[in-house]
Amino acid sequence: MVEFITAKDFVDYKDAVKRMDERVAGIRAGDQGEAVWLLEHRPLYTAGTSAKEQDLLDARFPVYQTGRGGEHTYHGPGQRVAYVMLDLKSRQTEPDIKKYVWQLEEWIIRTLAAFAVTGERRAGRVGIWVVLPDGQEAKIAAIGVRVRHWITLHGIAINVSPDLSHFGGIVPCGIAEHGVTSLAALGVDATMAQVDAVLKTKFAEVFG
């Protein structure tokens, strides 16, 4: 049984990483169960293992080097971050990181669909994308994962109602030719609690 933990207050990034590390160690030792941690951060940028220095355009917020895959990402109020700590060895006959990332994508897509938003995968682009009314594409959710001893860390971030101007300090995920959007920018008035409720339901559908 996966434990869902919802943070009531903003979580410091370094504290989040420390607590993820502790939980993963507990899962590996058999002392703790799998978990999904739903939270928000105060404004910050993280640089993944593939981040390029030139993609940090304006370090207006704290920048954290992080062990997850991917490039630069913004986190901030109005964005639902879900840190996912699952034991892939116990879940998959042959542990498969690509399958796990596909499941994260599917989880986001089904969650967005519950709010009448069509999220889509794009070859060569990480995350989930939407087509705007003018035909342009914009990113609505980011994915960045790390796997240690076949136990997952980090996870996803869905833009519910963040200040989209805050993304201007980076080239999000190294992709300059497309913008970012949110449920609010698409005209969807969803509370974080409503998003969380759907995330929990759709997680069970996708991950079992």
ChimeraX attribute file (.defattr): number of C-alpha atoms within 10 A of each C-alpha:
attribute: neighborCount
match mode: 1-to-1
recipient: residues
	/A:1	7
	/A:2	15
	/A:3	12
	/A:4	15
	/A:5	13
	/A:6	14
	/A:7	11
	/A:8	9
	/A:9	10
	/A:10	13
	/A:11	13
	/A:12	12
	/A:13	20
	/A:14	11
	/A:15	10
	/A:16	16
	/A:17	16
	/A:18	11
	/A:19	12
	/A:20	20
	/A:21	16
	/A:22	13
	/A:23	20
	/A:24	28
	/A:25	16
	/A:26	14
	/A:27	18
	/A:28	17
	/A:29	10
	/A:30	10
	/A:31	10
	/A:32	14
	/A:33	17
	/A:34	20
	/A:35	21
	/A:36	21
	/A:37	19
	/A:38	20
	/A:39	24
	/A:40	24
	/A:41	19
	/A:42	18
	/A:43	20
	/A:44	20
	/A:45	26
	/A:46	23
	/A:47	24
	/A:48	21
	/A:49	16
	/A:50	14
	/A:51	21
	/A:52	15
	/A:53	11
	/A:54	10
	/A:55	18
	/A:56	22
	/A:57	12
	/A:58	13
	/A:59	12
	/A:60	14
	/A:61	16
	/A:62	11
	/A:63	16
	/A:64	15
	/A:65	12
	/A:66	20
	/A:67	18
	/A:68	19
	/A:69	17
	/A:70	23
	/A:71	24
	/A:72	28
	/A:73	25
	/A:74	25
	/A:75	24
	/A:76	24
	/A:77	18
	/A:78	21
	/A:79	25
	/A:80	24
	/A:81	24
	/A:82	23
	/A:83	23
	/A:84	24
	/A:85	25
	/A:86	22
	/A:87	22
	/A:88	18
	/A:89	13
	/A:90	11
	/A:91	13
	/A:92	11
	/A:93	8
	/A:94	9
	/A:95	15
	/A:96	13
	/A:97	15
	/A:98	9
	/A:99	11
	/A:100	18
	/A:101	18
	/A:102	13
	/A:103	15
	/A:104	22
	/A:105	23
	/A:106	21
	/A:107	22
	/A:108	27
	/A:109	20
	/A:110	21
	/A:111	24
	/A:112	23
	/A:113	12
	/A:114	13
	/A:115	15
	/A:116	11
	/A:117	17
	/A:118	15
	/A:119	23
	/A:120	18
	/A:121	15
	/A:122	11
	/A:123	5
	/A:124	6
	/A:125	12
	/A:126	20
	/A:127	23
	/A:128	23
	/A:129	23
	/A:130	23
	/A:131	15
	/A:132	11
	/A:133	8
	/A:134	6
	/A:135	8
	/A:136	11
	/A:137	17
	/A:138	18
	/A:139	24
	/A:140	25
	/A:141	26
	/A:142	23
	/A:143	23
	/A:144	23
	/A:145	20
	/A:146	20
	/A:147	18
	/A:148	12
	/A:149	11
	/A:150	17
	/A:151	21
	/A:152	21
	/A:153	23
	/A:154	25
	/A:155	20
	/A:156	21
	/A:157	25
	/A:158	26
	/A:159	24
	/A:160	24
	/A:161	22
	/A:162	21
	/A:163	17
	/A:164	16
	/A:165	8
	/A:166	17
	/A:167	23
	/A:168	16
	/A:169	18
	/A:170	25
	/A:171	23
	/A:172	23
	/A:173	24
	/A:174	20
	/A:175	15
	/A:176	10
	/A:177	9
	/A:178	14
	/A:179	17
	/A:180	18
	/A:181	25
	/A:182	22
	/A:183	20
	/A:184	16
	/A:185	16
	/A:186	15
	/A:187	9
	/A:188	14
	/A:189	13
	/A:190	13
	/A:191	12
	/A:192	17
	/A:193	11
	/A:194	11
	/A:195	17
	/A:196	18
	/A:197	11
	/A:198	19
	/A:199	20
	/A:200	14
	/A:201	13
	/A:202	19
	/A:203	19
	/A:204	11
	/A:205	12
	/A:206	15
	/A:207	14
	/A:208	9
